[in-house]
Amino acid sequence: MTHLSVEMLAADATEPITSAGHAQLGIAVLAGIAVIVLLITKFKLHAFLSLIIGTLVLGAVAGAPLDKAITSFSTGLGTTVAGTGVLIALGAILGKLLADSGGADQIVDTILAKASRRTMPWAMVLIAGIVGLPIFFEVGIVLLIPVVLLVAKRGNFSLMRIGIPALAGLSVMHGLIPPHPGPLVAIDAVGANLGVTLALGVVVAIPTAIIAGPLFSRYAARWVDIRPPEKMVPERASDDLEKRPGFGITVATVLLPVVMMLAKALVDVVIDDPAAGAQRVFDVVGSPLIALLTAVVVAMFTLGRAAGFTRGRIAVTVEKSLAPIAGVLLIVGAGGGFKQTLVDAGVGQMILDVSKGWHLSTLLLAWLIAVTIRLATGSATVATISAAGLVAPLAADMSTTHGALLVLAIGCGSLFFSHVNDAGFWLVKEYFGMSVGQTLKTWSVMETLISVVGIICVLLLSLVL
């Protein structure tokens, strides 16, 4: 790996950075992040291009030769896409099969049929949690908005009483649970165990989603008492289908990769012998690539064929699932390039040196860094990737569980207070027909609750694990 240092990168990678180097490097980081923020917010430049330019500014201010900065960026981009790109693609395919086959609608309709008026907000957070496991946040919103609007209209609910639990369930999954892009990249950056992170992520996600969803929705409905906008009720995917997959098989398909990855984590804990045959088998079976690939192949039959799709229709569905994630892959890759430039410049070591006298929990420090970048850029994924690159050296001596908790702390920070520089903010505002002020009082407060409750849960777990 090319090592960039402030002293013209001629020094050995192990040589400590001087205090003057710390100052210059700190200015370089601030300059790089400031450029990214300015380009995204002020000039509305795509995050992919903004991250490339910000990386070059970081290298230049740090005194690194331009070719070295480019090499670091390219290496980081390649490594990130190689490590997570395939997983993101597989997740997108699974999500598209779930949506187009009517499987998502089947989950929604079945749970809503069992829910009473009192339990409806709880049913919405459960639906969002299940549906949100394999699919991206934006796709989840598009899937669930028709349901939210219809339930609110038919049941004469305040839109916030139904909408906030659904949004909370989706957002928690997006920020904390693999195979979503942010958590996957953070796991890779800090060297955390995916199965343990997934298991602890579920533990953190449940109370967080409950507090920020059904419980907070009571107050949100009082603050912003609005009804569903008629023009925003779109058609559902399964309305044009003659049949769709059953509830049980759909849920089993969605949960299959999760079960496979958790099984690997459990076997690792119980056996703890890398040479053992059983552990080697589960290392393969529970790897994210095999788990997601298996789920996709199974879904072609349990979802696609069950909905009456021909092989040609399934092929078209798979093809259509990949085009929308091109932007996500590019942003994640560029974020990985920026992260690698931070690492090669010695920023991680600088944070390690500077934070020694702070007496601040590493988990809290990681959360604060992610919060700062999230507030500045508006992107949860950019905040996760950048923060993971900055705090990765702090994970070197951590236990397996604390490494996983570090990933979750970063994920919690990346969700803090979504506002006008976040695409999700505008998506929610337009779908629910709210003003900017109403969106801040509901959606933005909900995101902040998720972030704060999440980090509290993470810190509590760190005391007992």
VENRA-V583692 format. One record per pair of residues at least 24 apart in sequence whose ideal C-beta (glycine too) atoms are under 7 Angstrom apart, sorted by the first residue. I is the first residue (numbers start at 1). J is the second residue. Records with the same first field share a line. If there is no record, write none. Layout:
I: J / J
This chain:
1: 75 / 344
2: 68 / 71 / 72 / 344
3: 344
4: 59 / 62 / 64 / 68 / 69 / 72 / 344 / 345
5: 346
6: 62 / 63
8: 63
9: 64 / 65 / 68
17: 346 / 349 / 350
22: 350 / 354
24: 62 / 63
25: 62 / 345 / 346 / 347 / 350
26: 350
27: 61
28: 58 / 61 / 62 / 345
29: 58 / 342 / 347
31: 57 / 58 / 61
32: 57 / 58
33: 373 / 376
36: 377
37: 376 / 377
40: 377 / 378 / 421
41: 421
47: 331 / 379 / 382
48: 330 / 331 / 334
51: 334 / 335 / 337 / 338
52: 334
54: 338
55: 337 / 338 / 341
58: 341 / 345
59: 341
62: 345
64: 345
69: 341
72: 340 / 341 / 344
73: 337 / 340 / 341
74: 337
75: 340
76: 336 / 337 / 339 / 340 / 341
77: 333 / 334 / 336 / 337
79: 336 / 340
80: 185 / 332 / 333 / 336
81: 329 / 333
83: 188
84: 181 / 184 / 185 / 188 / 332
85: 329
86: 289
87: 179 / 184 / 288 / 289 / 292
88: 181 / 325 / 328 / 329 / 332
89: 322 / 325
90: 292 / 293 / 296
91: 134 / 179 / 292
92: 321 / 322 / 325
93: 296 / 318 / 321
94: 134 / 292 / 295 / 296 / 299
95: 134 / 135 / 136 / 139
96: 317 / 320 / 321
97: 299 / 300 / 303 / 304 / 317
98: 134 / 135 / 254 / 303
99: 143 / 237
100: 237 / 317
101: 244 / 245 / 303 / 304 / 306 / 307 / 309
102: 237 / 238 / 241 / 244 / 245 / 307
103: 244 / 245 / 250 / 303
104: 131 / 143
105: 236 / 237 / 238 / 244
106: 244 / 245 / 246 / 247 / 250
107: 131 / 247 / 250 / 251
108: 147
110: 247
112: 151
117: 155
120: 151 / 155 / 157 / 162
121: 161 / 162 / 165 / 213 / 214 / 217
122: 214
124: 162 / 165 / 166
125: 165 / 166 / 168 / 169 / 209 / 210 / 213 / 214
127: 166
128: 165 / 166 / 169 / 170
129: 169 / 173 / 209
130: 251 / 254
132: 169 / 170 / 173 / 174
133: 173 / 177 / 254 / 258
134: 254
137: 170 / 171 / 174 / 424
138: 427
140: 170
141: 170 / 427 / 431
145: 431
146: 233 / 234 / 236
149: 228 / 232 / 233
150: 233
152: 228
153: 228
158: 221 / 225 / 226
159: 226 / 227 / 228 / 432
160: 217 / 220 / 221 / 224 / 442
161: 217 / 221
163: 432
164: 213 / 216 / 217 / 220 / 442 / 446
165: 213 / 214 / 217
167: 428 / 443 / 446
168: 209 / 212 / 213 / 446 / 450
169: 209 / 213
171: 415 / 447 / 450
172: 205 / 208 / 209 / 450
173: 205
174: 380
175: 380 / 411 / 412 / 414 / 415
176: 201 / 204 / 205 / 408 / 411 / 454
177: 201 / 205
178: 288
179: 288 / 292
181: 328 / 332 / 381
182: 380 / 381 / 384 / 411 / 414
183: 407 / 411
185: 332 / 336 / 384 / 385 / 388
186: 384 / 388 / 407 / 410 / 411
187: 407
189: 339 / 388 / 389 / 392
190: 388 / 392 / 395 / 403 / 406 / 407
191: 395 / 403
192: 403 / 404 / 406 / 407
193: 265 / 400 / 403 / 404
194: 261 / 288
195: 261 / 262 / 264 / 265 / 268 / 286
196: 265 / 400 / 401 / 404
197: 404 / 407 / 408
198: 258 / 261 / 262 / 265
199: 262 / 265
200: 401 / 404 / 405 / 408 / 461
201: 408
203: 461
204: 408 / 454 / 457 / 458
207: 453 / 457
208: 450 / 453 / 454 / 457
211: 449 / 453
212: 446 / 449 / 450 / 453
216: 446 / 449
220: 442
223: 441 / 442
224: 434 / 438 / 441 / 442
226: 433 / 434
229: 433
232: 431 / 433
241: 307
242: 308
243: 307 / 308
244: 307
245: 302 / 303 / 306 / 307
249: 302 / 306
250: 303
253: 295 / 298 / 299 / 302 / 303
256: 294 / 295 / 298
257: 291 / 292 / 295
260: 285 / 286 / 291 / 294
261: 286 / 288 / 291
331: 381 / 382
332: 381 / 385
335: 381 / 382 / 385 / 386
336: 385
338: 386
339: 385 / 386 / 388 / 389
342: 389 / 390
343: 389 / 392
347: 390
348: 390 / 392 / 393
349: 393
351: 390 / 391
352: 393 / 394
361: 459
362: 394 / 406
363: 405 / 406 / 409 / 458 / 459 / 462
364: 459
365: 391
366: 391 / 406 / 409 / 410 / 413
367: 409 / 412 / 413 / 455
368: 413
369: 413
370: 410 / 413 / 414
371: 413 / 416 / 451
374: 413 / 414 / 416
375: 416 / 417
377: 421
378: 421 / 422
380: 414 / 415
383: 413 / 414
384: 410 / 411 / 414
387: 413
401: 465
402: 462
405: 458 / 461 / 462
408: 458
409: 455 / 458
412: 451 / 454 / 455 / 458
413: 451
415: 447 / 450 / 451
416: 447 / 448 / 451
417: 444 / 447 / 448
418: 443 / 444 / 447
419: 444
